[in-house]
Amino acid sequence: MQRDLRLDNVGRRYGLRGPWVLRAVNLAIAPGTLTRVEGANGTGKSTLLRLLAGIDAPTEGRITGRPRTAYVPERFPSALPFTAVGYLTHLGTVHGLSRASATRAAHACLERFGAAAYARTPMAQLSKGSSQKVAVAQALLAEPEFLVLDEAWTGLDEDARAELERAVAERTAVGASVVFVDHDPSRLAGVPDVICTVRDGGVNRRTEHPTSPAAGPRTVVVAQGPRGGALPAETAGLPLTTLEETTAGTYRITVPASHSDVLLRALLMSRPPWHVVAVGSEETP
Ligand SMILES: Nc1ncnc2c1ncn2[C@@H]1O[C@H](COP(=O)(O)OP(=O)(O)OP(=O)(O)O)[C@@H](O)[C@H]1O
């Protein structure tokens, strides 16, 4: 994502005389940020996400700067006349991949979320959880610059939930933005850069400070790199909780557990690679 996605004076109501669900919303989503949207039931969270994703148009106001976007809706229309892999392959070709690459990407995505066994099952026959995995896979397939997740974790098993958290971390680490709603307050706790609260038709935006002690599980990585040097550039988008040079060239780095894979990959893939000495988990207060 190269620039902010902007909502200027956006309003949305359903029907000509329906009540305004959102009104006078001004909001900017910056590249590389993770935003959590919260609010009571029926306040307009899904409405806001559909507007952000471009699935729905504002009744008034303007939305500009939307990059290549993917969306996981609250309710995924699973009764489609495709097998899971057929559907994802089709979408891959729509996104410009060759058929062979799209098929490979489709299988890889299903495998990643533990749904490889259902690749050839007609979508209408998938269980709710399996079809949710396809919903998530379709969004991640094209490596979007902007990812919008409306209760995307609901119905996923534990492994798939963790995998989706990792996928979110990967997206933001490469400069994409992610906006999500989730009923579980501990979802990615301490990680979001921004919290948006929808209330009384408005959106209140507040910036979080990932450097303050974050809630949720954290991973401690001890790694050796250049003395007094900086972390590899690939770690720039990560919400590091602490970074300490314990002895010359040895660093103790703490990240939210959901981001540990991205941190480790960045360290090991940097040129020259860092040496990872230890990885452990840290209890949080
Ligand atoms: N397609 C629609 N047609 C008419 N009214 C709608 C439509 N979609 C949403 N609404 C109304 O807009 C309001 C906000 O709904 P929305 O689903 O955006 O809220 P939400 O905060 O996501 O709710 P929840 O937490 O229950 O998922 C509700 O009053 C809802 O009935």
The ligand as an SDF file (V2000), in Angstrom:
LIG
                    3D

 31 33  0  0  0  0  0  0  0  0999 V2000
  -28.1830   -4.5260    3.9660 N   0  0  0  0  0  0  0  0  0  0  0  0
  -28.8090   -3.8670    4.9540 C   0  0  0  0  0  0  0  0  0  0  0  0
  -30.0640   -3.4010    4.7810 N   0  0  0  0  0  0  0  0  0  0  0  0
  -30.6980   -2.7220    5.7690 C   0  0  0  0  0  0  0  0  0  0  0  0
  -30.1570   -2.4630    6.9710 N   0  0  0  0  0  0  0  0  0  0  0  0
  -28.9060   -2.9080    7.2000 C   0  0  0  0  0  0  0  0  0  0  0  0
  -28.1580   -3.6340    6.2050 C   0  0  0  0  0  0  0  0  0  0  0  0
  -26.9440   -3.9510    6.7190 N   0  0  0  0  0  0  0  0  0  0  0  0
  -26.9280   -3.4440    7.9670 C   0  0  0  0  0  0  0  0  0  0  0  0
  -28.0970   -2.8240    8.2520 N   0  0  0  0  0  0  0  0  0  0  0  0
  -28.4280   -2.1340    9.5210 C   0  0  0  0  0  0  0  0  0  0  0  0
  -27.3830   -1.2460    9.8350 O   0  0  0  0  0  0  0  0  0  0  0  0
  -27.0950   -1.2590   11.2300 C   0  0  0  0  0  0  0  0  0  0  0  0
  -25.6210   -1.6280   11.4540 C   0  0  0  0  0  0  0  0  0  0  0  0
  -25.4210   -2.9770   11.0320 O   0  0  0  0  0  0  0  0  0  0  0  0
  -23.9680   -3.6230   10.9540 P   0  0  0  0  0  0  0  0  0  0  0  0
  -24.1420   -5.0490   10.5560 O   0  0  0  0  0  0  0  0  0  0  0  0
  -23.0880   -2.7650   10.1490 O   0  0  0  0  0  0  0  0  0  0  0  0
  -23.5390   -3.5090   12.5050 O   0  0  0  0  0  0  0  0  0  0  0  0
  -22.4190   -4.3430   13.3120 P   0  0  0  0  0  0  0  0  0  0  0  0
  -21.8390   -3.3780   14.2980 O   0  0  0  0  0  0  0  0  0  0  0  0
  -21.4800   -4.9900   12.3840 O   0  0  0  0  0  0  0  0  0  0  0  0
  -23.3180   -5.4120   14.0410 O   0  0  0  0  0  0  0  0  0  0  0  0
  -22.8800   -6.8420   14.7360 P   0  0  0  0  0  0  0  0  0  0  0  0
  -21.9310   -6.5210   15.8470 O   0  0  0  0  0  0  0  0  0  0  0  0
  -24.1770   -7.3660   15.2520 O   0  0  0  0  0  0  0  0  0  0  0  0
  -22.2700   -7.6840   13.6500 O   0  0  0  0  0  0  0  0  0  0  0  0
  -28.0690   -2.2600   11.8630 C   0  0  0  0  0  0  0  0  0  0  0  0
  -29.1530   -1.5300   12.3630 O   0  0  0  0  0  0  0  0  0  0  0  0
  -28.4780   -3.1240   10.6940 C   0  0  0  0  0  0  0  0  0  0  0  0
  -29.8000   -3.6030   10.8680 O   0  0  0  0  0  0  0  0  0  0  0  0
  1  2  1  0
  2  3  1  0
  2  7  2  0
  3  4  2  0
  4  5  1  0
  5  6  2  0
  6  7  1  0
  6 10  1  0
  7  8  1  0
  8  9  2  0
  9 10  1  0
 10 11  1  0
 11 12  1  0
 11 30  1  0
 12 13  1  0
 13 14  1  0
 13 28  1  0
 14 15  1  0
 15 16  1  0
 16 17  2  0
 16 18  1  0
 16 19  1  0
 19 20  1  0
 20 21  2  0
 20 22  1  0
 20 23  1  0
 23 24  1  0
 24 25  2  0
 24 26  1  0
 24 27  1  0
 28 29  1  0
 28 30  1  0
 30 31  1  0
M  END
$$$$
